[in-house]
Amino acid sequence: MRRTSWPAWLLLVGLTALYSCRSAQSGTDGKGGVAKPNFVFILVDDLGWADIGANNPQTFYETPNIDGLASRGMRFTNAYAACSVCSPTRASILSGKYPARLGTTDYFGAQQPDRVRGNRPLLPARYVDRLPLEESTIAEVLRDKGYATFFAGKWHLGGKGYFPTDQGFEINCGGNARGGPYGGKRYFSPYGNPQLSDGPPGEHLPARLGRETAAFIHENRARPFLAYLSFYSVHTPLMTRKDLVEKYQKKRKTLRHEGPKFLPEGRRKARQYQDHAVYAGMVEAMDSAVGEVLATLERDGLAGKTVVIFMSDNGGLSTSEGSPTSNLPLRAGKGWLYEGGIREPMIIRWPGTTTPGSQCDVPVISTDFYPTILEMAGLPLRPEQHMDGRSLTPVLRDPSSTLGREALYWHYPHYSNQGGRPAGAIRLGNLKLIESYEDGSVELYDLAKDIGEKRDLAAKMPDKAAALHKMLATWRESVSARMPTPNPNFKRPRRK
């Protein structure tokens, strides 16, 4: 973790304030100290399960700060995003509800059925393209209980009227309707982002977001806070600092790979190994910003009072848009309901509770953060709101505990940009079933023995497949899931 001397740190805060999107939020809880734990929630965009060293010691990328967080907290090996694309997962974190229940089943800005082009068997389901204001977000609850609340980075949960400041965050530093840094010079200042003031020319976006978050923490060190750092990294466009590109280009020359770089995945090809220099630089720049935030907690004496949560919103991009990473041993990636699209790197450090360097193998999902944070803060649970989440406090205290949940569910009634097709999935114990909505066919995998989902057991275990299929259908009905419909203009290709 990079260390900065106090004089340099104070100078940095001062310079940052010249163009900061923050407003003063310092203060105390009126009792002479912090009465409740602070929360730092770090959400990375498109980061794959195998992209961090804590999960994959052979990764091409360098993530010392994230790995250090894992060594001081609990690493979850079976952590899932509620969807294989971004906006639905982001909504699930803040609401505690499955995307199917909210109707927020695709990334916001995707095509609705009446605008879909292409010869496809199904018209995808119509979806809600904003986080409904009727939902009581975790930020709203904490704000109303005296927490200072701060958001930095990618929002992608609705446009004007649905921004972070409309959903419980007192400060919004860069969050808007866009799914990536698509204005100005993108990952470099000037940003062309109305919600983020420009820094000096050439300033790097992940570093800026890390500094803004660090400065907010420093200013609010005397009161409880929620700092939600939601990186635009490592989403496309694929670009990073020149020095980092050069570093990983040199590192790539030392590698020796066997086998093809890409193998078929449906109608696409999936990347089989990691060696993308630009993507590697994006990962390192993000990790350095994480280090800046963690170092601030240490410098300000807040590390022992602050819960740190680290998560990604969907799997790594391996079948489209440059296919910059490989999720092996997991199959496929972003946009797919195979493990590469939904299993995520996840770490929680709860000082005084989690055992440093511990590991939890219990399946968990992004809806679980809401009740977990409430219980950590000593606040009453809200089952009518976070009805699809379970508090993780039992496993954080004892990773051999259970959560009293029968199964995890996914519903993606759309065609993804990455090649995924309309489908649903259920995980019950180690068994996972995926149903194709195009033809009703199912696949069944034993993840304990086949994490790469290479051996479909549906034909060998028809009773198990039928039981899980029924559970999935029953769950869809219980949440009023919207289904795709037949495309009346579909023309079945002629067989050669």
C-alpha positions in Angstrom: 0.0 0.0 0.0 1.4 3.4 -1.0 2.2 5.7 1.9 2.0 9.5 1.7 3.6 11.8 4.3 1.2 14.0 6.3 2.4 17.3 4.7 1.9 15.8 1.3 -1.5 14.4 2.3 -2.7 17.8 3.6 -1.4 19.5 0.4 -3.2 16.9 -1.7 -6.5 17.5 0.2 -6.1 21.3 -0.4 -5.4 20.9 -4.1 -8.2 18.5 -4.5 -10.6 20.9 -2.9 -9.9 23.5 -5.7 -12.0 21.4 -8.2 -13.8 19.0 -5.9 -17.5 18.1 -6.3 -17.7 17.6 -2.6 -19.4 20.0 -0.1 -18.4 20.3 3.6 -20.0 17.5 5.6 -17.8 17.4 8.7 -19.2 17.1 12.1 -19.7 14.9 15.1 -22.5 12.7 16.3 -23.1 14.9 19.3 -21.7 12.4 21.7 -18.0 13.1 21.4 -17.2 10.4 18.9 -18.4 7.9 16.3 -21.3 6.0 17.8 -21.7 3.6 14.9 -19.3 1.9 12.5 -18.4 3.6 9.3 -18.9 1.9 5.9 -16.7 2.0 2.8 -18.3 0.2 -0.1 -16.0 -0.4 -3.1 -17.7 -1.5 -6.3 -15.7 -2.2 -9.4 -17.2 -2.4 -12.8 -16.7 -5.5 -14.9 -13.9 -6.9 -12.7 -13.7 -10.7 -13.1 -13.5 -13.3 -10.3 -10.0 -14.4 -11.5 -8.7 -10.8 -11.9 -7.4 -10.4 -8.4 -4.4 -12.2 -6.8 -6.4 -13.2 -3.8 -8.6 -15.5 -6.0 -6.0 -16.3 -8.6 -2.4 -16.3 -7.7 -1.5 -16.8 -11.4 -3.3 -13.6 -12.5 -1.4 -11.4 -15.0 -2.7 -8.4 -13.1 -1.2 -6.8 -9.9 -3.7 -6.1 -7.1 -1.6 -5.7 -3.9 -4.1 -3.4 -2.1 -7.1 -5.6 -2.8 -5.1 -8.7 -1.8 -4.0 -6.9 1.3 -7.6 -6.2 2.2 -8.3 -9.9 1.8 -5.5 -10.8 4.1 -7.1 -8.6 6.8 -10.7 -9.6 6.2 -12.9 -12.4 4.9 -12.8 -13.6 1.2 -16.0 -15.1 -0.2 -15.4 -17.8 -2.7 -19.0 -18.3 -3.8 -20.1 -14.6 -4.1 -22.5 -13.7 -6.8 -23.9 -10.7 -8.6 -27.7 -10.7 -9.0 -27.3 -10.2 -12.7 -24.6 -10.8 -15.4 -24.7 -7.1 -16.4 -24.3 -3.9 -14.4 -27.4 -1.9 -13.7 -29.5 -4.7 -12.3 -26.8 -5.8 -9.8 -26.3 -2.2 -8.8 -30.0 -1.8 -8.1 -30.0 -5.1 -6.1 -27.2 -3.8 -3.8 -29.0 -0.6 -2.9 -32.5 -2.1 -2.6 -31.9 -5.6 -1.3 -34.2 -7.0 -4.0 -33.7 -9.3 -7.0 -33.8 -7.5 -10.4 -36.7 -9.7 -11.4 -38.8 -8.4 -8.5 -37.9 -4.8 -9.4 -38.3 -5.3 -13.2 -34.7 -3.9 -13.6 -33.4 -6.9 -15.6 -31.1 -5.3 -18.1 -28.5 -2.6 -18.1 -30.2 0.8 -18.3 -30.1 2.1 -21.8 -30.4 -1.2 -23.5 -32.9 -1.7 -26.2 -36.6 -2.2 -25.3 -38.5 -4.9 -27.3 -40.0 -2.4 -29.8 -36.5 -1.2 -30.8 -34.8 -4.6 -31.1 -33.3 -5.4 -34.4 -32.0 -8.7 -35.7 -33.4 -12.1 -36.5 -33.9 -13.6 -33.0 -36.5 -16.1 -31.8 -37.6 -13.9 -28.8 -38.4 -10.3 -28.1 -36.7 -9.6 -24.8 -38.9 -8.6 -21.8 -39.6 -4.9 -21.3 -37.7 -3.6 -18.2 -37.6 -0.7 -15.8 -34.7 1.6 -16.7 -34.3 3.4 -13.3 -34.0 2.5 -9.7 -37.6 3.3 -8.5 -37.7 6.2 -6.0 -40.2 4.2 -4.0 -37.4 1.9 -2.9 -35.9 2.8 0.4 -32.2 2.5 -0.4 -29.5 1.6 2.2 -28.1 5.1 1.7 -31.4 6.6 2.6 -31.7 4.5 5.8 -28.1 5.4 6.9 -28.5 9.1 6.0 -31.7 9.3 8.1 -29.8 7.7 11.0 -27.2 10.5 11.0 -24.6 9.1 8.6 -22.8 11.3 6.1 -23.4 9.7 2.7 -21.1 10.0 -0.3 -21.1 8.5 -3.8 -18.3 8.6 -6.3 -18.1 7.2 -9.8 -20.4 5.2 -11.9 -24.2 5.3 -11.1 -26.1 4.0 -14.2 -29.3 3.7 -12.2 -31.3 6.4 -13.9 -31.0 10.0 -15.3 -32.0 13.3 -13.9 -34.4 12.9 -11.0 -32.9 9.5 -10.2 -29.3 10.5 -9.4 -27.5 9.4 -6.3 -28.7 12.6 -4.5 -32.2 11.5 -5.2 -31.5 8.1 -3.6 -30.0 8.9 -0.2 -26.5 10.2 -1.1 -25.8 13.7 0.1 -22.8 14.1 -2.3 -22.6 12.9 -5.8 -19.1 12.9 -7.4 -19.4 11.7 -11.0 -22.6 9.6 -11.0 -24.9 10.0 -14.0 -27.0 8.0 -16.4 -24.1 6.8 -18.5 -22.7 3.3 -18.2 -19.1 4.4 -18.8 -16.8 7.4 -18.9 -18.0 8.4 -22.4 -17.6 12.2 -22.3 -14.6 14.4 -22.9 -11.3 12.4 -22.9 -13.1 9.6 -21.1 -10.7 8.2 -18.4 -8.7 11.4 -18.4 -9.6 15.0 -17.7 -11.3 17.0 -19.1 -14.1 14.4 -18.4 -17.1 16.0 -20.0 -19.1 14.8 -17.0 -21.6 17.4 -15.7 -21.5 15.6 -12.3 -17.7 15.8 -12.0 -15.7 18.9 -12.2 -12.6 18.7 -14.4 -9.2 18.3 -12.8 -5.9 19.3 -14.3 -5.5 18.2 -17.9 -4.6 14.5 -18.1 -5.7 13.7 -14.6 -6.6 10.0 -14.4 -10.2 9.2 -13.4 -9.7 6.3 -11.0 -7.1 8.3 -9.1 -9.4 11.3 -8.9 -12.3 9.2 -7.6 -10.0 7.6 -5.0 -8.8 11.0 -3.8 -12.3 12.4 -3.6 -13.4 9.4 -1.5 -10.3 9.7 0.7 -10.9 13.5 1.2 -14.6 12.8 2.2 -13.4 10.2 4.7 -10.9 12.7 6.2 -13.4 15.5 6.5 -16.0 13.2 8.1 -13.7 11.3 10.5 -15.6 12.6 13.5 -19.0 11.3 12.5 -20.3 8.0 11.0 -20.2 7.8 7.2 -21.0 5.7 4.2 -18.5 6.2 1.4 -19.6 4.4 -1.7 -16.7 4.3 -4.3 -18.2 2.9 -7.5 -15.4 2.8 -10.1 -16.0 3.3 -13.8 -13.0 1.0 -14.1 -12.5 -1.5 -15.6 -15.3 -1.0 -18.0 -14.7 -0.1 -21.6 -13.3 2.0 -23.2 -10.0 0.1 -22.8 -7.5 2.8 -21.9 -5.1 3.7 -19.1 -1.8 5.5 -18.4 1.0 5.1 -20.9 3.5 4.0 -18.2 1.2 1.2 -17.1 0.7 0.0 -20.7 4.5 -0.1 -21.2 4.9 -2.0 -17.9 2.6 -4.8 -18.8 3.8 -4.9 -22.4 7.2 -5.8 -21.0 5.6 -8.3 -18.5 3.7 -10.0 -21.3 6.9 -10.8 -23.1 7.9 -13.0 -20.2 4.8 -15.2 -20.5 4.5 -18.6 -22.1 1.0 -19.8 -22.9 -0.1 -23.1 -24.2 -3.2 -23.6 -26.3 -5.3 -21.1 -28.2 -6.1 -17.6 -26.9 -9.8 -18.0 -27.8 -12.2 -20.9 -27.8 -15.8 -21.0 -29.0 -18.6 -20.0 -26.5 -21.9 -20.2 -28.2 -21.7 -18.0 -31.2 -18.8 -16.1 -29.7 -15.3 -16.8 -28.6 -14.1 -16.6 -25.1 -10.6 -15.5 -24.1 -8.6 -18.3 -22.5 -5.7 -16.5 -20.8 -4.8 -13.1 -19.4 -2.2 -10.9 -21.1 -4.0 -7.7 -22.1 -1.6 -4.9 -21.3 -4.1 -2.0 -21.3 -6.6 -3.9 -19.2 -3.8 -4.9 -16.8 -3.0 -1.2 -16.4 -6.7 -0.4 -15.7 -6.8 -3.0 -13.0 -3.6 -1.7 -11.4 -4.8 2.0 -11.5 -8.0 0.9 -9.8 -6.1 -1.1 -7.2 -3.9 2.0 -6.4 -7.0 4.1 -5.8 -8.3 1.4 -3.4 -5.0 1.7 -1.7 -5.4 5.5 -1.3 -8.7 5.0 0.4 -7.4 2.2 2.7 -4.4 4.3 3.6 -6.6 7.2 4.6 -8.5 5.0 7.0 -5.2 4.0 8.6 -3.9 7.6 8.8 -7.0 9.0 10.4 -7.3 6.2 12.9 -10.5 4.9 11.4 -9.5 1.4 10.2 -10.7 -0.2 13.4 -14.0 1.6 13.2 -14.8 1.1 9.5 -16.3 -1.9 7.7 -14.9 -2.2 4.2 -16.8 -4.1 1.5 -15.3 -4.9 -1.9 -17.3 -6.3 -4.8 -17.8 -6.4 -8.6 -21.0 -5.9 -10.5 -20.7 -8.7 -13.0 -18.1 -11.0 -14.5 -15.1 -10.0 -16.5 -15.5 -9.1 -20.2 -14.3 -12.2 -22.1 -16.4 -12.6 -25.2 -16.9 -9.2 -26.6 -15.8 -5.5 -26.9 -12.1 -6.4 -27.0 -12.5 -9.5 -24.8 -9.7 -8.1 -22.5 -9.7 -10.8 -19.7 -10.1 -14.5 -19.1 -12.2 -15.8 -16.2 -10.8 -19.3 -16.2 -11.4 -21.6 -14.5 -14.9 -20.1 -14.8 -16.8 -20.4 -18.0 -17.7 -17.4 -20.2 -18.1 -13.9 -18.7 -20.1 -10.8 -18.6 -23.5 -11.1 -20.2 -23.8 -14.9 -19.5 -25.3 -16.9 -16.7 -22.4 -19.3 -16.5 -20.1 -18.7 -13.5 -17.8 -16.3 -15.4 -20.7 -13.9 -15.8 -22.0 -13.9 -12.2 -19.4 -15.1 -9.7 -17.5 -12.2 -8.3 -14.5 -11.2 -6.2 -15.9 -10.2 -2.8 -14.1 -9.3 0.5 -15.5 -7.9 3.7 -13.4 -6.5 6.5 -15.4 -6.1 9.7 -12.9 -5.0 12.4 -13.1 -7.0 15.6 -15.4 -9.6 14.0 -13.9 -11.1 10.8 -10.8 -13.2 11.2 -8.0 -11.8 9.2 -7.3 -13.9 6.1 -10.4 -16.0 6.6 -12.5 -17.6 3.8 -16.2 -18.3 3.5 -17.5 -20.8 1.0 -21.2 -20.2 1.6 -23.0 -19.0 -1.5 -24.0 -15.3 -1.1 -25.4 -12.7 -3.5 -25.5 -8.9 -3.9 -28.9 -8.5 -2.3 -27.3 -9.6 1.0 -25.4 -6.3 1.5 -28.5 -4.3 2.6 -29.5 -6.4 5.7 -25.8 -7.0 6.5 -25.1 -3.3 6.7 -28.2 -2.7 8.8 -27.3 -5.3 11.3 -23.7 -4.2 11.5 -24.9 -0.7 12.2 -27.2 -1.9 15.0 -30.3 -0.9 13.0 -33.6 -2.9 12.7 -33.9 -5.1 9.7 -36.4 -4.2 7.0 -37.6 -7.5 5.5 -40.3 -5.7 3.6 -37.5 -3.9 1.7 -34.5 -6.2 1.5 -36.8 -9.2 1.0 -34.3 -11.1 -1.2 -31.3 -10.5 1.0 -29.9 -12.3 4.0 -27.6 -10.8 6.6 -24.1 -12.1 6.3 -23.3 -11.4 10.0 -23.5 -15.1 11.0 -20.9 -16.2 8.4 -18.8 -13.2 9.1 -18.6 -14.3 12.7 -18.3 -18.0 11.8 -17.7 -19.0 8.1 -19.1 -22.5 8.8 -22.5 -21.0 9.6 -25.5 -21.1 7.3 -27.8 -18.3 6.2 -31.1 -20.3 6.2 -31.6 -19.7 2.5 -32.7 -22.5 0.2 -31.4 -21.3 -3.2 -30.1 -18.4 -5.3 -31.9 -17.3 -8.4 -31.2 -15.3 -11.6 -33.4 -14.0 -14.4 -32.1 -12.4 -17.5 -34.8 -12.3 -20.2 -32.6 -10.4 -22.7 -29.9 -10.9 -25.4 -26.7 -9.5 -24.0 -24.1 -7.5 -26.0 -21.6 -10.2 -25.1 -23.5 -13.1 -26.7 -25.6 -14.4 -23.8 -29.2 -15.4 -24.5 -32.4 -15.1 -22.5 -32.1 -17.5 -19.6 -32.7 -18.1 -16.0 -30.7 -20.0 -13.4 -30.9 -21.5 -9.9 -28.2 -22.6 -7.5 -29.2 -25.1 -4.8 -26.3 -26.4 -2.8 -23.6 -27.3 -5.3 -26.1 -27.9 -8.1 -26.8 -25.2 -10.7 -29.4 -25.3 -13.4 -29.6 -22.9 -16.3 -32.8 -22.7 -18.4 -32.8 -21.3 -22.0 -35.9 -19.2 -22.6 -35.5 -19.8 -26.4 -36.4 -23.4 -26.3 -36.9 -24.4 -22.6 -33.8 -26.6 -22.6 -31.9 -27.0 -19.4 -28.3 -27.6 -18.3 -27.3 -29.0 -14.9 -23.8 -28.7 -13.3 -22.2 -29.8 -10.0 -20.1 -26.8 -9.2 -18.2 -28.6 -6.5 -16.8 -31.0 -9.0 -17.1 -28.9 -12.2 -16.5 -25.2 -11.5 -15.9 -24.7 -15.3 -19.4 -26.0 -16.2 -18.1 -28.4 -18.8 -20.1 -31.5 -17.9 -23.9 -31.1 -18.4 -25.6 -33.6 -16.0 -29.2 -32.9 -17.1 -29.6 -36.2 -19.0 -27.9 -38.2 -16.3 -29.8 -36.6 -13.4 -33.3 -35.9 -14.9 -35.1 -36.0 -11.5 -32.7 -33.4 -10.0 -33.0 -31.3 -13.2 -36.8 -31.4 -13.1 -36.9 -30.5 -9.4 -34.7 -27.4 -9.9 -36.5 -26.4 -13.0 -39.8 -26.4 -11.1 -38.3 -24.4 -8.3 -37.0 -21.8 -10.8 -40.4 -21.5 -12.4 -42.1 -21.2 -9.1 -39.7 -18.5 -8.0 -40.3 -16.5 -11.2 -44.0 -16.6 -10.6 -43.5 -15.4 -7.0 -41.6 -12.3 -8.0 -43.8 -11.6 -11.1 -40.8 -11.9 -13.4 -41.3 -10.5 -16.9 -40.7 -13.0 -19.6 -39.6 -12.6 -23.2 -42.1 -13.3 -25.9 -42.0 -15.0 -29.3 -40.7 -12.7 -32.1 -43.4 -12.8 -34.9 -40.8 -11.7 -37.4 -38.3 -14.4 -36.7 -37.2 -16.5 -39.6 -35.6 -19.7 -38.8 -32.3 -20.1 -40.7 -32.3 -22.8 -43.3 -30.1 -25.8 -42.5 -27.2 -26.3 -44.8 
